[in-house]
Amino acid sequence: MSAPTGAGRIEPGERPAAAAEIEVLVPTRNRPVELATTLAGLAAQDHPFDLVISDQSDDAASYDTEPAQAMIRVLELRGHRVHTRRHLPRRGVIEHRAALLASSAARYVLYLDDDVWLAPGTIALLHEAITVLGCGMVGAAMQGLSHVDDERPAEQEPFERWAGPPVPETLHPGTPEWERWRLHNAANPVHLARRHLRPGERWLAYKVAWVAGCVLYDREALEAVGGFDFWREVPAEAVGEDVVAEQRVMAKFGGAGILPSGAVHLESETTIPDRPTTADTLLRG
């Protein structure tokens, strides 16, 4: 499973001749501090990628701060193409993701929330996993490290490795498979990696219900199931877009979570405090 040493590494000042195979898509709103931290994590990655930051802030864009701009300069010096833009008026978080996908032509798209710091090497592991597994998506679940001393064995019970490449599966609420969502509560991904990652193993793939915050898609697979175009079918305030998109991809192409995760949730206050309805509930009828 391991990649050749130095594979895909970008040296400072080295610019790729063509667009990167991965495009990182970061939707953001009213999070200047968190976004700068997210960009710092991206700046520490060695794997090639392009980056789009799409902002819907009420006032100044979240990327329009000195810390964020400093990280953007670092990313550019390391050879990453960085595009910033405003996407207004707001028509909901689902439409925002649909617009990002519509603007991308990359082989793989990594949706990264604006409050997630990635450990060095995380993008390389995600890319390695999706190419080795040959599935439609892989995710690195967010870890809430304030809970690292809060071991939750009962929530870890649904854990199950993929013995081989993921196969398509359709999940339904109320089934044991649906309960996999509990795997990603608090710091469960940290504890799962400690329990299940074997000596010498770079990463492992496991079965998920969905993954929030950091998901790498095969773009063609995501588009084949309609991407996030279902934003037109639900109210603008609907959330739960990751559940719908990921489960549609998994139903046709298979998908997995990977450990170790490498995605750290910044645990800031949510920018969407009111969540009256979820897209997955509405679309199931």
N, C-alpha and C positions, 0 to 999 in steps of 0.2 A: 504493500500500500504506500510505502514511502516514496516521496518525490526525490529526484536527483538533488544532491547538495547544490544550493544556490539557484535552483531552477526558478526562472521568472523574476529574479532579484533585479531591482532598479537601483542603480547607483546615482548619487546626487548629480544633478545636471544632465543626466542621460534622458533624452526624449525618444519615445517610441516612434517608429516611422509610420505606423498605422494605428487606427483606433484600437483600444484595448479590448480583449475578449469579454471583460467584465465591466459593467457600468454600475457604480454605486448610486442609488437614488435616495436622497434624503429630503423628505417633506418636513417643513419646520414652521412653527408659529410661536411667537412670543417667548423664545427660549435662547437668548443670546449667550448666557453662561453655559448652559447645557450643550448648545451647538458647538461652541469653541472646544469643549471637552471631547465631544464626539469627533470633531475634526482632528484633535490631537491624537486620538487613537488611530484614525485613518492615516495620519502622517507617519506613524510608526510601522505601517505595513510595508513589507518588501515586495509583495505581489503586484503586478501591473493592473491598473484599473483606471477608468475615467470616472468623474464625479459630477453629479448634478445636484445642486442645492436649490430647492424650490420653496419660496417663502410666502407665507400668508399672514404675516404679523399685522397687528392692528396699527402700529406706528412704524418705526424704523425696522428694516429687515434684521432678522437675527444674525445674519452674516455681516452686518454693517457695524462691526465693532473692531477695535484694534486687535484683541486676542484672536478673533475668528479670521481676520485678514492676515495676521501673521501666520496662522496655520495654513491658510490657502496658499501663501507664498512658499511655505515649506513644501507643500504638496506639488506645486508647480515646478519648483526646483528639482524635485525628485522624479519629474517626468510625467506626472499625472495631468491630464487635461481636466480643468475645473470650470464648470459653468454655473453661474448664479443667476437666479431670475425671480421675479415676483409673479405669483399666480393668483390674480384677483379678477373678479370678485370671488369670495369663497362660496363654494357649492357643496361643501361637505368633505370629510376626510377621504371618502371613497372616490369621489370625482378627482381629488387631488392625485391619488395614486394612479387613476386611469390616465390622467394627463401626462404624468411622468412616463408611464409605459408607452404611450403613443409617441413620445418624443425620442424614444430609444431604439437603436438598431443593433445593440450589442448582442452577442451570443448568449450571455448570461446577465441577468439584472439582480443586483443585491439591494433589496429594500431594507434600509437601516433607519431606525427611529432616531430622532434628534436628542434622545436622552440615553444613549447607549455608547459606552466606551469599549473598544475592541482591543484585546490583548494582541501584542505582536504575533504575527503568523496566522491569525484567525482567517483572513480572507484566503490565504494559500490553502489552509485545511479545508475550507468550504469548497473551493474550486477542485481540489484533489478528490474530495468525497463525491461530488456530483459527477465528475468524469469517470471515476472508478465504478460507482454504483449505476450510472446510466439511467438515473431516474429524473423526474420532473422538478423536484425541489429538495433542498436540504436546509435545515435551520439550526442556528445556534441559540438556544433558549437564554433569555436574560436571567442573570443571577443577581439576587438581592443580597449583597454581602453583609448587610447589617444583621442578617439571619444566619450567618455561618455557624453559629453555635446552637442553632435550633434544628436539631436532627428530627426528621419526620418520617419514620419508617413506614407508617401506614400509607402515606401519600406516594411512597416509592414502590409500592407493591405492583402497580401495573407495568413496571419496566420490563421490556422484552427486546432483546437484540434482534436485528435482522440477521438471519443466518447466512443469507446471500444477498444479491441485489433486491431492493424493495420491489414488491409486486403491487399492482393496483388493488386498492381496497376502498370500500365505501363504508363510512361510519355513520351511526345513528345515535341520537341522544337516548340515554337509558340503557345502553349496552356497556359491557365491560371495557370495550375498546375506547368508548367515549371518555371514560374515566382517566385516560392517559393525560388529560389536561392537567391533572394534579401533579404530574412529574415536574412541572415547571414553576410551582409555587416557591416563594421565599428563596432559599439557597439550595433547593433540592438538586439542581444540576451539579453543584460542587460535590455533594455527598454521593450522588450516583457515579460520578467519575472516579471518586476514591474507591468505591465498592466494585465497580465493574471494568474499569480500564486495566488491561493486563500488562505485565512487564514487557517493555519493548513495543507496545502497541501505540502508534501515533494517534489514532482515533478509532472510534467505533460508531456504527450506525444503529439506531434504535427506532422503534415504532412510536409514532406520535399521533395525537389527535389534531393538534396544530401547534405552531410555534409563533410567538410574538416577538417583534422587535428587530430581528435579524434573520432574514430569509433570502437565500440565493435560489433564483428560479432559472430554469432553462426557458429563455424568453419565448421560443416557439411553442413550448408546452403550455405556458401561461396564456399565450394568445389563442391557442387552439381551444381552450375552454372558456374563452370570452374575456380573459383578463379581469379588469375591474369595471367593465362596462355595465355591470348590474347596478351601478350608481343611479341610473335612470329609473330603476324599478323600486327604489326605496326612498324614504324621506331624506333630506339633506343632513339631518342630525343623526342618522343611523351610524352605528359603529359595528365592529365585528367583521370588518372586511377581510381580515387575514384568515378567519375561519372559513369563509365562503371560498375565497380564491384557492387556498391551500388544499381544502378538501376536494375541490373540483379537479385540481391537478393530481392529487393522490389517487382519486378514483380512476383516472385514465392512464397515468404515467408512473404512479408510485412516488413515495417521498419518505424522508427520514429526518430525524434529529441526529446531531453528532455530539459526541463527548470526546475530549473536554470542550466545553462551550466557548470560552473566550469572550463572551458578551456579558458585560457588567452593566446592570441597570443603575442609573444615577440616583434613582429613588426620589426624584424631585416631585413636587405636587403636580398632578395631572393638569393639562390645559383643556381637558374635556370633562369637567366635573359632573355634568348632567348627561346621563346615558339612557335616555328613555326607551330606546329600542335597538335591537341588534339585527344586522342584515341577515344573518343565518336563520334567526327565528322567523323573520318576515318572509323570506324566500322559501322556507319549508311550509309556509301556510299555517 
